[in-house]
Amino acid sequence: MHVPSVESILIFPCNGNGVEVLDCLNEHQRVVGFVDDTPEKQATQVHGISVFGREAIARLATCKVLAVPGSPSSFSGRGGLIGGLNVESSRFTTVIHRAASISPLATIGFNVVIMAGVVVTSNAIIGNHVCILPNTVIHHDAVVGDWSLIGSNVSVAGGVSIGANCYIGSGSRIMNGIQVGGGALIGLGSNVIRSVAAGDRVAGNPARSLKKIDWK
């Protein structure tokens, strides 16, 4: 009888998203350590799991890597931070909570975490390096670009296109067919009824522009 192997994972960094990943693992995945750049965190333990510096990525070369940095204040730097790990794409893993519902017609990239209660429906495309927090719904034919962070209880309607490196705040609603340009931020609880330009920050009901930021 064949017994499936267990995938050993390093999580970067030791942040809120990383700790939440511990609840999302399946029976064939286990975390062997966190990797963090903060000296005060290194050589400590979180929930019984050791925290290492970046040297652990090379030292524990057989481990897969899940990189989940980013917050509303730092999301724009996710690409550079993850790229700085110098990890080949084949070494990244994806973690999907057992209570998430993913259509077999959806496409999911690598280095993705999908948390409890998330629904991804037919023909939706989730890019690489994406985090989707609990109870969010990504409807048919929607696209979530690489490096983007999607908060909890977000509704992304059919045909929505979210560009690369966006931040979608928890509780937001994005109307069908909307385009969200790369690097945009949508504030908590926003109701997005018109397209959002690249690099824009919007919030409110309906969502309005707050401050334009450079997006390259």
PyMOL CGO cylinders between C-alpha atoms (Angstrom):
from pymol import cmd
from pymol.cgo import CYLINDER

trace = [
    CYLINDER, 0.00, 0.00, 0.00, 1.39, 3.37, -1.08, 0.3, 1, 1, 1, 1, 1, 1,
    CYLINDER, 1.39, 3.37, -1.08, 1.69, 5.96, 1.69, 0.3, 1, 1, 1, 1, 1, 1,
    CYLINDER, 1.69, 5.96, 1.69, 1.83, 9.56, 0.37, 0.3, 1, 1, 1, 1, 1, 1,
    CYLINDER, 1.83, 9.56, 0.37, 4.94, 11.45, 1.37, 0.3, 1, 1, 1, 1, 1, 1,
    CYLINDER, 4.94, 11.45, 1.37, 4.70, 14.43, 3.67, 0.3, 1, 1, 1, 1, 1, 1,
    CYLINDER, 4.70, 14.43, 3.67, 5.72, 17.80, 2.25, 0.3, 1, 1, 1, 1, 1, 1,
    CYLINDER, 5.72, 17.80, 2.25, 7.97, 19.80, 4.60, 0.3, 1, 1, 1, 1, 1, 1,
    CYLINDER, 7.97, 19.80, 4.60, 7.45, 23.57, 4.39, 0.3, 1, 1, 1, 1, 1, 1,
    CYLINDER, 7.45, 23.57, 4.39, 9.28, 26.71, 5.44, 0.3, 1, 1, 1, 1, 1, 1,
    CYLINDER, 9.28, 26.71, 5.44, 7.01, 29.76, 5.85, 0.3, 1, 1, 1, 1, 1, 1,
    CYLINDER, 7.01, 29.76, 5.85, 8.31, 33.28, 5.22, 0.3, 1, 1, 1, 1, 1, 1,
    CYLINDER, 8.31, 33.28, 5.22, 7.94, 35.50, 7.20, 0.3, 1, 1, 1, 1, 1, 1,
    CYLINDER, 7.94, 35.50, 7.20, 6.77, 34.81, 10.75, 0.3, 1, 1, 1, 1, 1, 1,
    CYLINDER, 6.77, 34.81, 10.75, 3.79, 37.17, 10.49, 0.3, 1, 1, 1, 1, 1, 1,
    CYLINDER, 3.79, 37.17, 10.49, 0.02, 37.00, 10.92, 0.3, 1, 1, 1, 1, 1, 1,
    CYLINDER, 0.02, 37.00, 10.92, -0.54, 35.41, 7.51, 0.3, 1, 1, 1, 1, 1, 1,
    CYLINDER, -0.54, 35.41, 7.51, 2.17, 32.86, 8.22, 0.3, 1, 1, 1, 1, 1, 1,
    CYLINDER, 2.17, 32.86, 8.22, 0.64, 31.80, 11.52, 0.3, 1, 1, 1, 1, 1, 1,
    CYLINDER, 0.64, 31.80, 11.52, -2.80, 31.51, 9.90, 0.3, 1, 1, 1, 1, 1, 1,
    CYLINDER, -2.80, 31.51, 9.90, -1.31, 29.12, 7.36, 0.3, 1, 1, 1, 1, 1, 1,
    CYLINDER, -1.31, 29.12, 7.36, -0.84, 26.60, 10.19, 0.3, 1, 1, 1, 1, 1, 1,
    CYLINDER, -0.84, 26.60, 10.19, -4.62, 26.10, 10.19, 0.3, 1, 1, 1, 1, 1, 1,
    CYLINDER, -4.62, 26.10, 10.19, -4.72, 25.53, 6.43, 0.3, 1, 1, 1, 1, 1, 1,
    CYLINDER, -4.72, 25.53, 6.43, -2.34, 22.58, 6.06, 0.3, 1, 1, 1, 1, 1, 1,
    CYLINDER, -2.34, 22.58, 6.06, -3.59, 19.23, 4.83, 0.3, 1, 1, 1, 1, 1, 1,
    CYLINDER, -3.59, 19.23, 4.83, -2.52, 15.88, 6.26, 0.3, 1, 1, 1, 1, 1, 1,
    CYLINDER, -2.52, 15.88, 6.26, 0.38, 15.65, 3.80, 0.3, 1, 1, 1, 1, 1, 1,
    CYLINDER, 0.38, 15.65, 3.80, 1.93, 19.02, 4.70, 0.3, 1, 1, 1, 1, 1, 1,
    CYLINDER, 1.93, 19.02, 4.70, 3.88, 20.07, 7.77, 0.3, 1, 1, 1, 1, 1, 1,
    CYLINDER, 3.88, 20.07, 7.77, 5.72, 23.24, 8.70, 0.3, 1, 1, 1, 1, 1, 1,
    CYLINDER, 5.72, 23.24, 8.70, 9.29, 22.67, 9.87, 0.3, 1, 1, 1, 1, 1, 1,
    CYLINDER, 9.29, 22.67, 9.87, 10.11, 26.31, 10.48, 0.3, 1, 1, 1, 1, 1, 1,
    CYLINDER, 10.11, 26.31, 10.48, 9.42, 29.98, 9.94, 0.3, 1, 1, 1, 1, 1, 1,
    CYLINDER, 9.42, 29.98, 9.94, 11.97, 32.18, 8.17, 0.3, 1, 1, 1, 1, 1, 1,
    CYLINDER, 11.97, 32.18, 8.17, 12.11, 35.81, 9.27, 0.3, 1, 1, 1, 1, 1, 1,
    CYLINDER, 12.11, 35.81, 9.27, 14.47, 38.76, 8.81, 0.3, 1, 1, 1, 1, 1, 1,
    CYLINDER, 14.47, 38.76, 8.81, 13.81, 40.21, 12.27, 0.3, 1, 1, 1, 1, 1, 1,
    CYLINDER, 13.81, 40.21, 12.27, 16.72, 39.30, 14.58, 0.3, 1, 1, 1, 1, 1, 1,
    CYLINDER, 16.72, 39.30, 14.58, 14.50, 39.36, 17.68, 0.3, 1, 1, 1, 1, 1, 1,
    CYLINDER, 14.50, 39.36, 17.68, 12.29, 36.63, 16.21, 0.3, 1, 1, 1, 1, 1, 1,
    CYLINDER, 12.29, 36.63, 16.21, 15.12, 34.34, 15.17, 0.3, 1, 1, 1, 1, 1, 1,
    CYLINDER, 15.12, 34.34, 15.17, 16.08, 31.47, 17.49, 0.3, 1, 1, 1, 1, 1, 1,
    CYLINDER, 16.08, 31.47, 17.49, 12.65, 31.63, 19.12, 0.3, 1, 1, 1, 1, 1, 1,
    CYLINDER, 12.65, 31.63, 19.12, 9.61, 29.42, 18.67, 0.3, 1, 1, 1, 1, 1, 1,
    CYLINDER, 9.61, 29.42, 18.67, 6.04, 30.22, 17.64, 0.3, 1, 1, 1, 1, 1, 1,
    CYLINDER, 6.04, 30.22, 17.64, 3.45, 27.55, 18.46, 0.3, 1, 1, 1, 1, 1, 1,
    CYLINDER, 3.45, 27.55, 18.46, 6.34, 25.14, 18.92, 0.3, 1, 1, 1, 1, 1, 1,
    CYLINDER, 6.34, 25.14, 18.92, 7.84, 25.90, 15.50, 0.3, 1, 1, 1, 1, 1, 1,
    CYLINDER, 7.84, 25.90, 15.50, 11.37, 27.31, 15.28, 0.3, 1, 1, 1, 1, 1, 1,
    CYLINDER, 11.37, 27.31, 15.28, 12.07, 30.67, 13.63, 0.3, 1, 1, 1, 1, 1, 1,
    CYLINDER, 12.07, 30.67, 13.63, 15.21, 30.82, 11.48, 0.3, 1, 1, 1, 1, 1, 1,
    CYLINDER, 15.21, 30.82, 11.48, 17.03, 33.42, 9.41, 0.3, 1, 1, 1, 1, 1, 1,
    CYLINDER, 17.03, 33.42, 9.41, 17.19, 33.20, 5.63, 0.3, 1, 1, 1, 1, 1, 1,
    CYLINDER, 17.19, 33.20, 5.63, 20.11, 30.79, 5.83, 0.3, 1, 1, 1, 1, 1, 1,
    CYLINDER, 20.11, 30.79, 5.83, 17.57, 28.05, 6.54, 0.3, 1, 1, 1, 1, 1, 1,
    CYLINDER, 17.57, 28.05, 6.54, 16.26, 28.24, 2.96, 0.3, 1, 1, 1, 1, 1, 1,
    CYLINDER, 16.26, 28.24, 2.96, 19.60, 26.93, 1.64, 0.3, 1, 1, 1, 1, 1, 1,
    CYLINDER, 19.60, 26.93, 1.64, 20.33, 24.70, 4.64, 0.3, 1, 1, 1, 1, 1, 1,
    CYLINDER, 20.33, 24.70, 4.64, 16.95, 22.94, 4.45, 0.3, 1, 1, 1, 1, 1, 1,
    CYLINDER, 16.95, 22.94, 4.45, 17.08, 22.60, 0.70, 0.3, 1, 1, 1, 1, 1, 1,
    CYLINDER, 17.08, 22.60, 0.70, 14.55, 19.76, 0.47, 0.3, 1, 1, 1, 1, 1, 1,
    CYLINDER, 14.55, 19.76, 0.47, 11.83, 21.88, 2.09, 0.3, 1, 1, 1, 1, 1, 1,
    CYLINDER, 11.83, 21.88, 2.09, 9.22, 23.66, 0.03, 0.3, 1, 1, 1, 1, 1, 1,
    CYLINDER, 9.22, 23.66, 0.03, 8.71, 27.38, 0.63, 0.3, 1, 1, 1, 1, 1, 1,
    CYLINDER, 8.71, 27.38, 0.63, 5.52, 29.38, 1.17, 0.3, 1, 1, 1, 1, 1, 1,
    CYLINDER, 5.52, 29.38, 1.17, 6.14, 33.14, 1.17, 0.3, 1, 1, 1, 1, 1, 1,
    CYLINDER, 6.14, 33.14, 1.17, 3.26, 35.25, 2.52, 0.3, 1, 1, 1, 1, 1, 1,
    CYLINDER, 3.26, 35.25, 2.52, 4.57, 38.75, 3.34, 0.3, 1, 1, 1, 1, 1, 1,
    CYLINDER, 4.57, 38.75, 3.34, 2.50, 41.90, 3.07, 0.3, 1, 1, 1, 1, 1, 1,
    CYLINDER, 2.50, 41.90, 3.07, 0.02, 44.21, 4.74, 0.3, 1, 1, 1, 1, 1, 1,
    CYLINDER, 0.02, 44.21, 4.74, -1.85, 47.37, 3.69, 0.3, 1, 1, 1, 1, 1, 1,
    CYLINDER, -1.85, 47.37, 3.69, 1.30, 49.38, 4.41, 0.3, 1, 1, 1, 1, 1, 1,
    CYLINDER, 1.30, 49.38, 4.41, 3.81, 47.06, 2.76, 0.3, 1, 1, 1, 1, 1, 1,
    CYLINDER, 3.81, 47.06, 2.76, 1.97, 45.17, 0.02, 0.3, 1, 1, 1, 1, 1, 1,
    CYLINDER, 1.97, 45.17, 0.02, 3.63, 47.11, -2.80, 0.3, 1, 1, 1, 1, 1, 1,
    CYLINDER, 3.63, 47.11, -2.80, 7.00, 45.58, -1.91, 0.3, 1, 1, 1, 1, 1, 1,
    CYLINDER, 7.00, 45.58, -1.91, 5.85, 41.94, -1.98, 0.3, 1, 1, 1, 1, 1, 1,
    CYLINDER, 5.85, 41.94, -1.98, 7.40, 41.18, -5.35, 0.3, 1, 1, 1, 1, 1, 1,
    CYLINDER, 7.40, 41.18, -5.35, 10.84, 42.40, -4.40, 0.3, 1, 1, 1, 1, 1, 1,
    CYLINDER, 10.84, 42.40, -4.40, 10.73, 40.75, -0.99, 0.3, 1, 1, 1, 1, 1, 1,
    CYLINDER, 10.73, 40.75, -0.99, 9.72, 37.34, -2.32, 0.3, 1, 1, 1, 1, 1, 1,
    CYLINDER, 9.72, 37.34, -2.32, 12.10, 37.64, -5.27, 0.3, 1, 1, 1, 1, 1, 1,
    CYLINDER, 12.10, 37.64, -5.27, 14.91, 38.40, -2.83, 0.3, 1, 1, 1, 1, 1, 1,
    CYLINDER, 14.91, 38.40, -2.83, 14.56, 34.91, -1.37, 0.3, 1, 1, 1, 1, 1, 1,
    CYLINDER, 14.56, 34.91, -1.37, 16.10, 33.56, -4.61, 0.3, 1, 1, 1, 1, 1, 1,
    CYLINDER, 16.10, 33.56, -4.61, 13.80, 30.54, -4.59, 0.3, 1, 1, 1, 1, 1, 1,
    CYLINDER, 13.80, 30.54, -4.59, 13.11, 28.71, -7.85, 0.3, 1, 1, 1, 1, 1, 1,
    CYLINDER, 13.11, 28.71, -7.85, 9.44, 28.67, -8.81, 0.3, 1, 1, 1, 1, 1, 1,
    CYLINDER, 9.44, 28.67, -8.81, 9.37, 24.87, -8.63, 0.3, 1, 1, 1, 1, 1, 1,
    CYLINDER, 9.37, 24.87, -8.63, 10.27, 25.01, -4.94, 0.3, 1, 1, 1, 1, 1, 1,
    CYLINDER, 10.27, 25.01, -4.94, 7.26, 27.10, -3.93, 0.3, 1, 1, 1, 1, 1, 1,
    CYLINDER, 7.26, 27.10, -3.93, 4.22, 25.25, -2.65, 0.3, 1, 1, 1, 1, 1, 1,
    CYLINDER, 4.22, 25.25, -2.65, 0.52, 26.13, -2.44, 0.3, 1, 1, 1, 1, 1, 1,
    CYLINDER, 0.52, 26.13, -2.44, -1.67, 25.63, 0.63, 0.3, 1, 1, 1, 1, 1, 1,
    CYLINDER, -1.67, 25.63, 0.63, -5.46, 25.37, 0.36, 0.3, 1, 1, 1, 1, 1, 1,
    CYLINDER, -5.46, 25.37, 0.36, -7.61, 24.96, 3.47, 0.3, 1, 1, 1, 1, 1, 1,
    CYLINDER, -7.61, 24.96, 3.47, -9.75, 21.82, 3.48, 0.3, 1, 1, 1, 1, 1, 1,
    CYLINDER, -9.75, 21.82, 3.48, -12.83, 24.02, 4.02, 0.3, 1, 1, 1, 1, 1, 1,
    CYLINDER, -12.83, 24.02, 4.02, -12.20, 26.05, 0.85, 0.3, 1, 1, 1, 1, 1, 1,
    CYLINDER, -12.20, 26.05, 0.85, -14.18, 25.26, -2.31, 0.3, 1, 1, 1, 1, 1, 1,
    CYLINDER, -14.18, 25.26, -2.31, -12.16, 25.40, -5.52, 0.3, 1, 1, 1, 1, 1, 1,
    CYLINDER, -12.16, 25.40, -5.52, -13.82, 24.67, -8.87, 0.3, 1, 1, 1, 1, 1, 1,
    CYLINDER, -13.82, 24.67, -8.87, -12.01, 22.08, -10.98, 0.3, 1, 1, 1, 1, 1, 1,
    CYLINDER, -12.01, 22.08, -10.98, -12.39, 24.62, -13.79, 0.3, 1, 1, 1, 1, 1, 1,
    CYLINDER, -12.39, 24.62, -13.79, -10.41, 27.27, -11.87, 0.3, 1, 1, 1, 1, 1, 1,
    CYLINDER, -10.41, 27.27, -11.87, -6.66, 27.84, -12.30, 0.3, 1, 1, 1, 1, 1, 1,
    CYLINDER, -6.66, 27.84, -12.30, -4.46, 28.29, -9.21, 0.3, 1, 1, 1, 1, 1, 1,
    CYLINDER, -4.46, 28.29, -9.21, -0.83, 29.43, -9.41, 0.3, 1, 1, 1, 1, 1, 1,
    CYLINDER, -0.83, 29.43, -9.41, 2.14, 28.64, -7.18, 0.3, 1, 1, 1, 1, 1, 1,
    CYLINDER, 2.14, 28.64, -7.18, 3.01, 30.13, -3.80, 0.3, 1, 1, 1, 1, 1, 1,
    CYLINDER, 3.01, 30.13, -3.80, -0.68, 30.66, -3.12, 0.3, 1, 1, 1, 1, 1, 1,
    CYLINDER, -0.68, 30.66, -3.12, -2.51, 30.35, 0.19, 0.3, 1, 1, 1, 1, 1, 1,
    CYLINDER, -2.51, 30.35, 0.19, -6.29, 30.01, 0.20, 0.3, 1, 1, 1, 1, 1, 1,
    CYLINDER, -6.29, 30.01, 0.20, -7.87, 30.07, 3.65, 0.3, 1, 1, 1, 1, 1, 1,
    CYLINDER, -7.87, 30.07, 3.65, -11.02, 28.59, 5.18, 0.3, 1, 1, 1, 1, 1, 1,
    CYLINDER, -11.02, 28.59, 5.18, -14.37, 29.32, 3.58, 0.3, 1, 1, 1, 1, 1, 1,
    CYLINDER, -14.37, 29.32, 3.58, -12.95, 30.74, 0.36, 0.3, 1, 1, 1, 1, 1, 1,
    CYLINDER, -12.95, 30.74, 0.36, -14.90, 29.90, -2.81, 0.3, 1, 1, 1, 1, 1, 1,
    CYLINDER, -14.90, 29.90, -2.81, -13.25, 30.07, -6.22, 0.3, 1, 1, 1, 1, 1, 1,
    CYLINDER, -13.25, 30.07, -6.22, -15.72, 29.31, -9.01, 0.3, 1, 1, 1, 1, 1, 1,
    CYLINDER, -15.72, 29.31, -9.01, -15.52, 28.23, -12.63, 0.3, 1, 1, 1, 1, 1, 1,
    CYLINDER, -15.52, 28.23, -12.63, -12.88, 29.68, -14.95, 0.3, 1, 1, 1, 1, 1, 1,
    CYLINDER, -12.88, 29.68, -14.95, -11.47, 31.99, -12.29, 0.3, 1, 1, 1, 1, 1, 1,
    CYLINDER, -11.47, 31.99, -12.29, -7.70, 32.46, -12.48, 0.3, 1, 1, 1, 1, 1, 1,
    CYLINDER, -7.70, 32.46, -12.48, -5.59, 32.99, -9.36, 0.3, 1, 1, 1, 1, 1, 1,
    CYLINDER, -5.59, 32.99, -9.36, -2.04, 34.05, -10.19, 0.3, 1, 1, 1, 1, 1, 1,
    CYLINDER, -2.04, 34.05, -10.19, 1.21, 33.27, -8.42, 0.3, 1, 1, 1, 1, 1, 1,
    CYLINDER, 1.21, 33.27, -8.42, 2.18, 34.59, -4.97, 0.3, 1, 1, 1, 1, 1, 1,
    CYLINDER, 2.18, 34.59, -4.97, -1.43, 35.36, -3.99, 0.3, 1, 1, 1, 1, 1, 1,
    CYLINDER, -1.43, 35.36, -3.99, -2.99, 35.26, -0.50, 0.3, 1, 1, 1, 1, 1, 1,
    CYLINDER, -2.99, 35.26, -0.50, -6.77, 34.95, -0.11, 0.3, 1, 1, 1, 1, 1, 1,
    CYLINDER, -6.77, 34.95, -0.11, -8.09, 35.32, 3.43, 0.3, 1, 1, 1, 1, 1, 1,
    CYLINDER, -8.09, 35.32, 3.43, -11.13, 33.51, 4.89, 0.3, 1, 1, 1, 1, 1, 1,
    CYLINDER, -11.13, 33.51, 4.89, -14.67, 33.56, 3.46, 0.3, 1, 1, 1, 1, 1, 1,
    CYLINDER, -14.67, 33.56, 3.46, -13.86, 35.43, 0.26, 0.3, 1, 1, 1, 1, 1, 1,
    CYLINDER, -13.86, 35.43, 0.26, -15.68, 34.53, -2.98, 0.3, 1, 1, 1, 1, 1, 1,
    CYLINDER, -15.68, 34.53, -2.98, -13.98, 34.80, -6.37, 0.3, 1, 1, 1, 1, 1, 1,
    CYLINDER, -13.98, 34.80, -6.37, -16.71, 34.40, -9.00, 0.3, 1, 1, 1, 1, 1, 1,
    CYLINDER, -16.71, 34.40, -9.00, -16.63, 33.01, -12.54, 0.3, 1, 1, 1, 1, 1, 1,
    CYLINDER, -16.63, 33.01, -12.54, -14.08, 34.30, -15.04, 0.3, 1, 1, 1, 1, 1, 1,
    CYLINDER, -14.08, 34.30, -15.04, -12.44, 36.64, -12.52, 0.3, 1, 1, 1, 1, 1, 1,
    CYLINDER, -12.44, 36.64, -12.52, -8.67, 37.09, -12.60, 0.3, 1, 1, 1, 1, 1, 1,
    CYLINDER, -8.67, 37.09, -12.60, -6.44, 37.85, -9.61, 0.3, 1, 1, 1, 1, 1, 1,
    CYLINDER, -6.44, 37.85, -9.61, -2.97, 38.97, -10.67, 0.3, 1, 1, 1, 1, 1, 1,
    CYLINDER, -2.97, 38.97, -10.67, 0.37, 37.84, -9.28, 0.3, 1, 1, 1, 1, 1, 1,
    CYLINDER, 0.37, 37.84, -9.28, 1.53, 39.18, -5.90, 0.3, 1, 1, 1, 1, 1, 1,
    CYLINDER, 1.53, 39.18, -5.90, -1.95, 40.36, -4.85, 0.3, 1, 1, 1, 1, 1, 1,
    CYLINDER, -1.95, 40.36, -4.85, -3.47, 40.14, -1.36, 0.3, 1, 1, 1, 1, 1, 1,
    CYLINDER, -3.47, 40.14, -1.36, -7.22, 39.61, -0.97, 0.3, 1, 1, 1, 1, 1, 1,
    CYLINDER, -7.22, 39.61, -0.97, -8.72, 40.20, 2.49, 0.3, 1, 1, 1, 1, 1, 1,
    CYLINDER, -8.72, 40.20, 2.49, -11.47, 38.27, 4.23, 0.3, 1, 1, 1, 1, 1, 1,
    CYLINDER, -11.47, 38.27, 4.23, -15.17, 38.41, 3.31, 0.3, 1, 1, 1, 1, 1, 1,
    CYLINDER, -15.17, 38.41, 3.31, -14.43, 39.98, -0.07, 0.3, 1, 1, 1, 1, 1, 1,
    CYLINDER, -14.43, 39.98, -0.07, -16.77, 39.42, -3.03, 0.3, 1, 1, 1, 1, 1, 1,
    CYLINDER, -16.77, 39.42, -3.03, -15.13, 39.56, -6.46, 0.3, 1, 1, 1, 1, 1, 1,
    CYLINDER, -15.13, 39.56, -6.46, -17.93, 39.34, -9.02, 0.3, 1, 1, 1, 1, 1, 1,
    CYLINDER, -17.93, 39.34, -9.02, -17.80, 37.64, -12.39, 0.3, 1, 1, 1, 1, 1, 1,
    CYLINDER, -17.80, 37.64, -12.39, -15.41, 38.95, -15.02, 0.3, 1, 1, 1, 1, 1, 1,
    CYLINDER, -15.41, 38.95, -15.02, -13.47, 41.19, -12.62, 0.3, 1, 1, 1, 1, 1, 1,
    CYLINDER, -13.47, 41.19, -12.62, -9.79, 41.65, -13.41, 0.3, 1, 1, 1, 1, 1, 1,
    CYLINDER, -9.79, 41.65, -13.41, -7.48, 42.49, -10.50, 0.3, 1, 1, 1, 1, 1, 1,
    CYLINDER, -7.48, 42.49, -10.50, -4.00, 43.47, -11.62, 0.3, 1, 1, 1, 1, 1, 1,
    CYLINDER, -4.00, 43.47, -11.62, -0.65, 42.48, -10.18, 0.3, 1, 1, 1, 1, 1, 1,
    CYLINDER, -0.65, 42.48, -10.18, 0.40, 43.50, -6.67, 0.3, 1, 1, 1, 1, 1, 1,
    CYLINDER, 0.40, 43.50, -6.67, -2.98, 44.83, -5.50, 0.3, 1, 1, 1, 1, 1, 1,
    CYLINDER, -2.98, 44.83, -5.50, -4.41, 44.94, -1.98, 0.3, 1, 1, 1, 1, 1, 1,
    CYLINDER, -4.41, 44.94, -1.98, -8.15, 44.33, -1.59, 0.3, 1, 1, 1, 1, 1, 1,
    CYLINDER, -8.15, 44.33, -1.59, -9.31, 45.21, 1.92, 0.3, 1, 1, 1, 1, 1, 1,
    CYLINDER, -9.31, 45.21, 1.92, -11.56, 42.90, 3.92, 0.3, 1, 1, 1, 1, 1, 1,
    CYLINDER, -11.56, 42.90, 3.92, -15.30, 43.25, 3.46, 0.3, 1, 1, 1, 1, 1, 1,
    CYLINDER, -15.30, 43.25, 3.46, -15.02, 44.87, 0.03, 0.3, 1, 1, 1, 1, 1, 1,
    CYLINDER, -15.02, 44.87, 0.03, -17.34, 44.19, -2.91, 0.3, 1, 1, 1, 1, 1, 1,
    CYLINDER, -17.34, 44.19, -2.91, -16.20, 44.53, -6.52, 0.3, 1, 1, 1, 1, 1, 1,
    CYLINDER, -16.20, 44.53, -6.52, -18.94, 44.73, -9.15, 0.3, 1, 1, 1, 1, 1, 1,
    CYLINDER, -18.94, 44.73, -9.15, -18.89, 42.44, -12.18, 0.3, 1, 1, 1, 1, 1, 1,
    CYLINDER, -18.89, 42.44, -12.18, -16.68, 43.43, -15.10, 0.3, 1, 1, 1, 1, 1, 1,
    CYLINDER, -16.68, 43.43, -15.10, -14.60, 45.92, -13.11, 0.3, 1, 1, 1, 1, 1, 1,
    CYLINDER, -14.60, 45.92, -13.11, -10.90, 46.41, -13.89, 0.3, 1, 1, 1, 1, 1, 1,
    CYLINDER, -10.90, 46.41, -13.89, -8.55, 47.04, -10.96, 0.3, 1, 1, 1, 1, 1, 1,
    CYLINDER, -8.55, 47.04, -10.96, -5.18, 48.28, -12.18, 0.3, 1, 1, 1, 1, 1, 1,
    CYLINDER, -5.18, 48.28, -12.18, -1.86, 46.98, -10.93, 0.3, 1, 1, 1, 1, 1, 1,
    CYLINDER, -1.86, 46.98, -10.93, -0.64, 48.25, -7.57, 0.3, 1, 1, 1, 1, 1, 1,
    CYLINDER, -0.64, 48.25, -7.57, -4.06, 49.55, -6.51, 0.3, 1, 1, 1, 1, 1, 1,
    CYLINDER, -4.06, 49.55, -6.51, -5.35, 49.46, -2.94, 0.3, 1, 1, 1, 1, 1, 1,
    CYLINDER, -5.35, 49.46, -2.94, -9.05, 49.08, -2.08, 0.3, 1, 1, 1, 1, 1, 1,
    CYLINDER, -9.05, 49.08, -2.08, -9.84, 50.06, 1.50, 0.3, 1, 1, 1, 1, 1, 1,
    CYLINDER, -9.84, 50.06, 1.50, -11.79, 48.04, 4.04, 0.3, 1, 1, 1, 1, 1, 1,
    CYLINDER, -11.79, 48.04, 4.04, -15.48, 47.58, 3.32, 0.3, 1, 1, 1, 1, 1, 1,
    CYLINDER, -15.48, 47.58, 3.32, -15.45, 49.41, 0.01, 0.3, 1, 1, 1, 1, 1, 1,
    CYLINDER, -15.45, 49.41, 0.01, -18.12, 49.03, -2.66, 0.3, 1, 1, 1, 1, 1, 1,
    CYLINDER, -18.12, 49.03, -2.66, -16.32, 49.23, -6.00, 0.3, 1, 1, 1, 1, 1, 1,
    CYLINDER, -16.32, 49.23, -6.00, -18.71, 50.09, -8.85, 0.3, 1, 1, 1, 1, 1, 1,
    CYLINDER, -18.71, 50.09, -8.85, -16.27, 51.61, -11.34, 0.3, 1, 1, 1, 1, 1, 1,
    CYLINDER, -16.27, 51.61, -11.34, -12.83, 50.60, -12.54, 0.3, 1, 1, 1, 1, 1, 1,
    CYLINDER, -12.83, 50.60, -12.54, -9.78, 51.55, -10.49, 0.3, 1, 1, 1, 1, 1, 1,
    CYLINDER, -9.78, 51.55, -10.49, -6.67, 52.99, -12.13, 0.3, 1, 1, 1, 1, 1, 1,
    CYLINDER, -6.67, 52.99, -12.13, -3.25, 51.45, -11.61, 0.3, 1, 1, 1, 1, 1, 1,
    CYLINDER, -3.25, 51.45, -11.61, -1.65, 52.66, -8.40, 0.3, 1, 1, 1, 1, 1, 1,
    CYLINDER, -1.65, 52.66, -8.40, -4.83, 54.30, -7.11, 0.3, 1, 1, 1, 1, 1, 1,
    CYLINDER, -4.83, 54.30, -7.11, -6.08, 54.07, -3.52, 0.3, 1, 1, 1, 1, 1, 1,
    CYLINDER, -6.08, 54.07, -3.52, -9.85, 53.96, -3.20, 0.3, 1, 1, 1, 1, 1, 1,
    CYLINDER, -9.85, 53.96, -3.20, -12.27, 53.50, -0.31, 0.3, 1, 1, 1, 1, 1, 1,
    CYLINDER, -12.27, 53.50, -0.31, -15.89, 54.09, 0.61, 0.3, 1, 1, 1, 1, 1, 1,
    CYLINDER, -15.89, 54.09, 0.61, -19.39, 53.32, -0.60, 0.3, 1, 1, 1, 1, 1, 1,
    CYLINDER, -19.39, 53.32, -0.60, -19.19, 53.88, -3.46, 0.3, 1, 1, 1, 1, 1, 1,
    CYLINDER, -19.19, 53.88, -3.46, -15.38, 53.71, -3.57, 0.3, 1, 1, 1, 1, 1, 1,
    CYLINDER, -15.38, 53.71, -3.57, -13.64, 56.99, -4.42, 0.3, 1, 1, 1, 1, 1, 1,
    CYLINDER, -13.64, 56.99, -4.42, -10.02, 57.81, -5.08, 0.3, 1, 1, 1, 1, 1, 1,
    CYLINDER, -10.02, 57.81, -5.08, -8.03, 58.89, -2.03, 0.3, 1, 1, 1, 1, 1, 1,
    CYLINDER, -8.03, 58.89, -2.03, -4.49, 59.27, -3.28, 0.3, 1, 1, 1, 1, 1, 1,
    CYLINDER, -4.49, 59.27, -3.28, -2.73, 58.23, -6.46, 0.3, 1, 1, 1, 1, 1, 1,
    CYLINDER, -2.73, 58.23, -6.46, 0.57, 56.39, -6.03, 0.3, 1, 1, 1, 1, 1, 1,
    CYLINDER, 0.57, 56.39, -6.03, 3.20, 55.56, -8.62, 0.3, 1, 1, 1, 1, 1, 1,
    CYLINDER, 3.20, 55.56, -8.62, 2.89, 52.11, -10.18, 0.3, 1, 1, 1, 1, 1, 1,
    CYLINDER, 2.89, 52.11, -10.18, 5.62, 50.75, -12.41, 0.3, 1, 1, 1, 1, 1, 1,
]
cmd.load_cgo(trace, "trace")
